[in-house]
């Protein structure tokens, strides 16, 4: 997926609805593959500091990988500038490690996801995009392992592009508007994710927030974030978005 996606031809029907989707806990469960790849990459790229990073005590939910690096390494004394300088090397290594280890994990699409994605893709009025903490290089590895084609998402914003999820939401929306050739009506922009951070970033771009309790966040925490809708699975999204 390129940073500057090719827009549809002028003769094509332009979608009126934008759906921005999280990956982990929303589209799929990766069975710990992401954490294992990150642990290995931290050691390879940041040496002793990476080995000392407290992954066991870290909460990954809803955070871009760039934010995770800062939260793990800054307390150990790694300068912010050094983290930024090594981020490209880290993201490249992370994707390599992910591809190497992911066959050892039971990665699976969550119930209703493949059917719902196919349904939306068949409609001419929907644009699908990714809004994920995964890096641009790692996200396709996870998606393919779950039987989801990364090409189904013409636009996206990724965890190595900004340190905060709200910034990723702004970036995804800008790319979607550029792809369409005009701004989406914000009432027709939906952010679907499994953490309060997904709800917050939807609010940051004046989109509708749909929380899904298929991830690891307790339902009570999702309710406290006050999403527009809270659903159990992708099966329930048919009634909401159709």
N, C-alpha and C positions, 0 to 999 in steps of 0.2 A: 504494500500500500504506500503510495507516494505522499509526500507532504502536500503537494499541490495536485489534488485529484482532477481528472479530466471531467468537465461538466457535460451534461447530456446535450445532444444536438438540439438546435433551436426548434426543430420540428417535433421533438419528443414532448410528451406530457410532463409538466413540471410538478413534482410532488408538493402537496400542501401540508403534509404531516412529517415531522422529523422525530425519530425515535433514537435516543442515545442510550447505549447499553453498557453496563459494567460487565466484566467477564467472570471473575472468581466469585462463586456463591450466587451468581445471577444466571449466567449461561451454562456454567459447568462447575464441577468439583475436580480439582487436580490431584487429590490424594497426597498432598504434601510435596509435590514436585517442585513448585516454586520456591518453597523454603529451602529445600535441599540444594537446589541450584544456586540460590543466593548465598548460602553458607559456604559452599565451595568457591564461589567467585570472590567473596569477601577476602578469603584467605589468599587467593592467587593474586589479587590486585592490590590489596592493602596490607598484606603481610601480617606481622604480629598484631597490628591493630584490628585487622579483619578477624583474626583468630580469637581475639578477646571480645568481639562484639556480642552483646547479650541478646541473641535471637530468641531464646526461650522466654525472656521477660518482655519481649516486644509485641505490641499489638499491631498487626499488619492491616487490619480491616479498613478499607476506604482510603488508603494512603498511596500516593504515587511512590514508585521505587526511589525517586530522587529524595523525597522527604524521608523515607525509611533510612537511606544512607546517612543523611544528616543527623537523624535522631540516634542512630547507632554509633556514629563515629565522632561527632563533636564532643560528647562527654569524655571520650578517651584522649582528647587533645589533638585530633586531626584537624588542621586548619580548614576553614570553609573553602578557601581558594584551592587547596589540594584536592578536596572532594570533587569540586567542579572540574578540575583539570583531568582527573582520572575517570570521570563519569563515562566518556565515550569508550574507554578501554573496558570499564566494568560492564557496560551494557552489551558490548560485543561478546565478552566472555560469558556473561549470563545466558545469552541466547545459545551459545555453543554448549554450555553445561546442561541447559534445559533440553536441548535436542538429544544429548547423549543419555541422560538419565530418564527421560519421560517414558520410554518403553517399559521401564521397571515399575511404573505407577499405573494405577487403575483410574485413568482419566475418563470422565463420562459427562455427556450432556445431561442437564437436569430435565425432569419430566416436562413434556410439552414444548421444549425449546425448539427442536428441529422442525416440528410441524408448524409452530407459530412463525418462525423465521421464514419458512418457505411460503406461508400464506401472505405475509407482508411483502415479500419480494415479488410475488405474483401481482400485487396491486400496483397500479401506476401512480398512486397518490401518496406513497410512503417512501421516505429515504431512511435507511438504516445507517447508524454510525456507532463507533466504539468510543466510550468515555471510560478509560481504564487506568489503573495504577501500574499495570504491566508496561514494560518498555515496548517500543515499536518493533524491535526485533524478536522479542520473546512472545508477544501476544499471538502471532500466527502459529507458533509451535504448539501452544496450549490448545488453540482452536482446532487445528487439524487433528490433534490427538483425540479430541472429543467428537470428531466427525463433522465439524463446522467449518465451512469454507471461508477463509478470511476475505475473499473477494466479494462476499455478500455485503460488505460494509464499505461503500465508496469513500467515506470520510472517517476521521477519528482523531482523538487526542490521547497521548500516551505518557506513561509515568516518568520518562526521561526528558520530557519537554518542559516541565514546570514542577516546582517543589510543592505546590498546593493544588488540591483538587478543584477548587473554585476557578483557578487560573486555567486548568485543563478544560473546564466547562466553557469558559469564554472562548478558548481556542477552537474547540469543537464546533461551537455555534458559528464562529466567524468562517470556518471552512465550509460548513453546511450552507450558509448564506451565499458564499462565493460559488459553490458548486451549483446551486440553484439559479444564480444570477439575480436574485432579489431576496430580501429578508423573509424568513418564515414568520408568520403571525405567531407570537409567543404563546398564545393559547393552544396552538397546535404543535408545540414542542414538548416532548415527554422525556424525562430522565428516569430510567429504570435501574434500580440497584438494591443491594441488600444491607446497606449500612446507613447510619445517620449522616455520614459525609456525603452520600449520594443525594439525600434529601436537601442538605445544605447547599450543594453546588447547583441543584435545580433552582433553588430560591435565588441564587446569585445571578442567574440568567433569566429570571422571571418565567421559568418553564414549570410545567406540571410535574410533580414528584410522585412516582409510584414506587413504593417500597415492597420488596418481595422477601418473605421470611424463609427463603430456601438456603440461606447462608449460615453463618455462625453467630450472628448477632441475635440476642434474645428479642422476642417479639415485643416485650415491654419497652425496650430501648428504641425500637423502630416506631412504636406508637408515640413515645415521648418526643420524637423528632417531628411529629405532626405532618406526615406526608398527606398528599391529596387522597391517595388510596393506599391501602395495605392489602396485599394478596398473598396467598399461600404458594401459588405456582403459576407457571405460564398459562396453564389451562384457563385461569380466571381472566386473563388479559383479553380474551376474545370479546367478552361482553363489554369491557371498558373501552377498548380502542376501535371496535368495529361499529 
